[in-house]
């Protein structure tokens, strides 16, 4: 199925039904926010630890899950990175995983939206990922999606006024087709 969305998205082609294991070495999670009372931009990355996508015969029944390493927060400023990984923000020592789990795939405003939950610092809140592009790739798929996250919803309120409250996230994911019979959710059909 191909669908063209707004100017910020590309056509979406639903890949063949089946399980796709997300390749952390070929996938990226980037973010942008502002600090110093919203005046200065901050950009950075997280490392994807693992994940899977299950494409169903009926696309709206498809599912996805991804785990991001909290300790991988990186902006290139070591003092800031250490502070964000600390107990004041992400508390990466106690909460090493940031987890997204889908609950539904919907069509909204001529675009696909992956509804789900995001768990950060032990708190789970709803999150909508807007699918920017999706296409079959070499023995797998490529997916780009974006979301906006309010860190206050996860109890991360330190640094009010000097660090951004909201982060714009972008995921660029490469998934490899899982072999039939593989253990775990990606191998099931």
Secondary structure, 3 states (H helix, E strand, C coil): CEECCCCCCCCEECCCCEEEEECHHHCEEEEEEEECCCCEEEEEEEEEEEEEEEECCCHHHCEEEEEEEEEEEECCCHHHHHHHHCCCCCCCCCCCEEEEEEEEEEEECCEEEEEEEEEECCEEEEEEEEEEEEEEECCEEEEEEEEEEEHHHHCCCCCECCECCEEEEEEEEEEEECCCCCCCHHHCC
